[in-house]
């Protein structure tokens, strides 16, 4: 089981690089060189981050990307949700079917507790803390 996918990892790498550029608009080419991610792949990640308002994009000569907010307001849990969807440790094998243990499943209760702790921890990790 992977907790963090390649897309999320690459997004963090790109965001860290942008932080180090201290508010300067950074081109995709500079980002590609700086983080070592293939340009087409990185471009897609940057577009998603721009659509989600994590980044601001600028077109044309001198264009590129900057952070749309401070690194203290960008959380790992949010980035994971953007690129990976909701975090779920335990999916009931019955899914939508009626389960006779639905309201008192001990395993689900325990795993949900662990899941809540992990989500809370991931939501507390800021980009600033990863610099």
C-alpha positions as CSV (number, residue, x, y, z in Angstrom):
1,X,0.0,0.0,0.0
2,X,1.3,3.4,-0.9
3,X,0.5,6.3,1.3
4,X,1.9,9.0,-1.0
5,X,1.8,8.6,-4.8
6,X,4.3,9.9,-7.3
7,X,2.0,12.8,-8.3
8,X,1.8,14.0,-4.7
9,X,5.5,13.6,-4.2
10,X,6.3,15.5,-7.4
11,X,3.9,18.2,-6.4
12,X,5.7,18.6,-3.1
13,X,9.1,18.7,-4.8
14,X,7.8,21.5,-7.2
15,X,6.3,23.5,-4.5
16,X,9.4,23.3,-2.4
17,X,11.4,24.6,-5.4
18,X,9.0,27.5,-5.8
19,X,9.4,28.4,-2.1
20,X,13.1,28.5,-2.6
21,X,12.6,31.0,-5.4
22,X,11.1,33.4,-2.9
23,X,8.1,34.7,-4.9
24,X,9.8,34.9,-8.3
25,X,7.8,33.7,-11.2
26,X,9.5,30.4,-12.2
27,X,9.2,28.9,-15.6
28,X,8.4,25.2,-16.3
29,X,11.8,24.8,-17.8
30,X,13.5,26.1,-14.6
31,X,11.3,23.9,-12.5
32,X,12.1,20.9,-14.6
33,X,15.8,21.5,-14.3
34,X,15.5,22.2,-10.6
35,X,13.5,19.2,-9.5
36,X,14.4,16.7,-12.2
37,X,10.8,15.8,-13.2
38,X,10.0,15.3,-16.9
39,X,8.5,18.4,-18.3
40,X,5.2,17.0,-19.7
41,X,4.5,15.3,-16.3
42,X,5.4,18.4,-14.3
43,X,3.3,20.6,-16.6
44,X,0.2,18.5,-15.8
45,X,0.9,18.7,-12.0
46,X,1.4,22.4,-12.2
47,X,-1.8,22.9,-14.1
48,X,-3.8,20.9,-11.5
49,X,-2.2,23.0,-8.7
50,X,-3.1,26.1,-10.5
51,X,-6.7,25.0,-11.1
52,X,-6.9,24.2,-7.3
53,X,-5.6,27.7,-6.5
54,X,-2.4,26.5,-4.9
55,X,-0.4,28.2,-7.6
56,X,-0.8,31.3,-9.8
57,X,0.2,30.9,-13.4
58,X,1.4,33.6,-15.8
59,X,1.5,33.1,-19.5
60,X,3.8,34.5,-22.2
61,X,7.4,35.6,-22.1
62,X,8.6,35.6,-18.5
63,X,5.6,33.4,-17.6
64,X,5.6,30.6,-15.1
65,X,4.3,29.8,-11.7
66,X,4.4,31.2,-8.1
67,X,2.7,30.1,-4.9
68,X,-0.8,31.5,-4.5
69,X,-0.6,31.4,-0.8
70,X,2.1,31.1,1.9
71,X,3.8,27.8,2.6
72,X,2.3,27.8,6.1
73,X,-1.2,27.5,4.5
74,X,-0.4,24.6,2.1
75,X,-1.0,21.2,3.8
76,X,0.2,17.8,2.8
77,X,-3.3,16.4,3.5
78,X,-4.8,18.8,1.0
79,X,-2.2,18.0,-1.7
80,X,-2.9,14.3,-1.2
81,X,-6.6,14.9,-1.6
82,X,-6.0,16.8,-4.8
83,X,-3.9,14.1,-6.4
84,X,-5.1,10.9,-4.7
85,X,-8.7,11.6,-3.6
86,X,-10.0,10.8,-0.2
87,X,-7.8,8.9,2.2
88,X,-9.4,5.5,3.1
89,X,-7.7,2.7,5.0
90,X,-10.7,0.4,5.3
91,X,-13.3,-0.2,2.7
92,X,-16.0,-2.6,3.7
93,X,-16.1,-5.7,1.6
94,X,-19.8,-5.4,1.3
95,X,-19.6,-1.8,-0.1
96,X,-23.1,-0.7,-0.7
97,X,-24.8,-4.0,0.1
98,X,-26.4,-4.4,3.5
99,X,-24.0,-5.7,6.1
100,X,-25.4,-7.4,9.2
101,X,-22.5,-5.9,11.2
102,X,-22.7,-2.4,9.8
103,X,-23.5,-0.7,13.1
104,X,-21.2,-2.7,15.4
105,X,-18.2,-3.8,13.3
106,X,-15.3,-3.8,15.7
107,X,-12.6,-3.9,12.9
108,X,-14.1,-0.9,11.1
109,X,-14.3,1.1,14.4
110,X,-10.7,0.5,15.1
111,X,-9.5,1.2,11.6
112,X,-11.6,4.3,11.4
113,X,-9.8,5.6,14.5
114,X,-6.4,5.0,13.0
115,X,-7.6,6.6,9.7
116,X,-8.8,9.7,11.6
117,X,-5.4,10.0,13.4
118,X,-3.5,9.7,10.1
119,X,-5.7,12.3,8.4
120,X,-5.3,14.7,11.2
121,X,-1.5,14.3,11.2
122,X,-1.3,14.8,7.4
123,X,-3.5,17.9,7.6
124,X,-1.0,19.4,10.2
125,X,2.1,19.0,8.0
126,X,2.6,22.3,6.1
127,X,4.8,23.0,3.1
128,X,6.8,25.3,5.3
129,X,7.6,22.4,7.6
130,X,9.0,20.5,4.6
131,X,11.5,23.2,3.6
